[in-house]
Amino acid sequence: MALKLVSYKACPFVQRVAITLQYKCVDYDIEYIDLGNPPDWFLAASPLKKVPILIIDDTVIFESAVINEYIDEAYQPTLQPKDLLLKAKNRSWVEFSNNISLYTFQLTIKEGKIDFKRVLEDLLDDFDRVEEYLWAEPFFNGKQFSLVDASYAPIFQRLHFLEQIYKPIIKKDRYPRLINWKNNLLSLKAVKESTVAEIQNLYYQLLWTRQGYISSYLSEKEYGKRRPKKLY
């Protein structure tokens, strides 16, 4: 079967799928599109008009969690726990990662410092729940890499990029287990090879385009003149 992953270069949800494919050493092609001007074939193929979609021969699957479960079932060895209750818990934490991913995105678009700080606290409150649950290492379930790990790695990567221009967000005194998990994931070859080489710069370009509060920590000299503030 021929697999083609459709993406745009900075999408964290596509990266979840790419991590799973990389970790399982599955051969696949990837095609990058411009979501601002998507091709007609993509609009016809993607019911939600979003990436990722995975094209298997002539069949299209959409939604990253669904795609990852398909890949896990189609290609051995499985990354999901065999125990049904633990598998259900894993699915729950994958779903929980969507909430954290949304907060991570909102950090990039909130225009005021107060709103930025409020979203950051909401994100950290969610991380408190993850920290309380973590019980094993190096990965979420222990020695075995899982789809939960694939779902959180893109979040950790983007927060790492934010920390490079802002200040520490995930602090070791509050999140010792989370920090360990984050570092283990970001050191994986499958994670490093799941994006384009220029992902960090592309992410900063996105921050600049969105013109949220966090973009004020970027250099005008490097990214261009800031837009004037809106007057209300």
ROVEX-895966 format. One record per residue (C-alpha): z, y, x. Coordinates in pm, whole numbers, plus 50000, padded with zeros to 5 digits. Example, Ala and Ser with C-alpha at 12.3 -4.5 7.8 and 13.67 -1.06 7.14 Angstrom:
! ROVEX-895966
507804955051230
507144989451367
This chain:
! ROVEX-895966
500005000050000
499125034850121
501915060550088
501385098250083
504295122350061
503405156649926
505545185050055
505885220750158
507245224750506
510765237750436
511695217150128
515095199650163
514335175349880
511165163350049
513215159650366
515525135050189
512555112350131
511165117350481
514535107650630
514565075350430
510995066950531
511735075150896
514955054950900
513205024650752
510205029250986
507785029750692
504275042150765
503265071550549
501035102150545
502315136550455
500355165350305
501755200550298
500785224050017
501415260449938
503655261049631
502705297249576
499105286449532
499165249049464
495905229449448
494655217549111
495035180949204
498755186449269
499295204248936
497605174948763
499625148948955
503125164448945
504655165548594
507325190548705
504945210048931
507475204849213
507675185949539
508285159549646
505875135849491
505095102249647
501605088049586
501405050249619
497705041649605
496905058149270
500445059249129
502645090549143
506445090349158
508445122749140
512065133849193
513585127349537
516415104349422
513985082549226
511525081549515
514285071449758
515465043349532
511895030449507
511485031249885
514805013649930
513864985749692
510294982249821
511064981450194
513764961150363
516464962850478
518134979250180
520255010150240
522115007249909
525434988349890
525234953749734
528454958949539
527414973249201
530424996149166
529985010449516
526265014749447
527095034349132
529525056049330
526785062649584
524435073749309
527145096949179
527545113349519
523775117149554
523845135749222
526785156649347
524705166949648
522295184649413
525075208649319
525855215749683
522175220049759
521955246049482
524865265649631
523205263749973
520055278849823
522045305749640
523605316349971
520115327150076
519315348649772
522565366549678
522005402949763
525595415149783
528385404750016
530805398349726
528355375349545
527565357749872
531265351549936
531765338649581
528985313149618
530315303149958
533725295749809
532125274949534
530255255249798
533405249950002
535305238449693
532655211549645
532955201850010
536715198049956
535905170249709
533585153249957
536185156250234
538785139650012
536455110549940
535215103850293
536995073750432
534685058050688
532415066450981
529895072151123
528195073750781
529215078250419
529795040950362
530815032450717
528445016250965
525525013650723
523295044050671
522705050050299
520765071350055
523835093650030
523435101850397
519745109750344
520705133650063
523315153450256
521585156050594
519165184050484
522125203950348
523995200650675
520895210750869
520415242650669
524075252050689
523875246551064
520965271151075
523005296350875
525965291951109
523735301051404
523235336251266
526415340751057
529615323051157
531165288251111
530965276950749
532185240950773
535345245050979
536985216151160
540545224351053
539555221950685
536845195050709
537485171651006
535825141550843
532925162150707
532275177351050
532155142751205
529765130550936
527575161450975
527325157351352
526495120351324
523715127151075
522145156351262
522005135651581
519925108151417
516315103951525
515285098851161
516755132751070
515295150851370
511815137051296
511955143250920
510715179250941
508095199651119
509075210251469
509335246951371
511715241151078
514465264451201
512125294051242
510455286250906
513875286250743
514725320050892
511375333550772
512315321750421
515675339450451
513905371450547
511445368550259
514265363250010
516105394350141
519555382250045
522745393850214
522495366550480
519105380350594
520905411250726
522045389251016
518435384351124
516575408051355
514205433551199
512385434051530
511565397151495
510995393851120
509765428051008
511015458450825
513535452950546
512645462450190
514475492950056
517445485249833
516835486349460
518385515849280
520215509548951
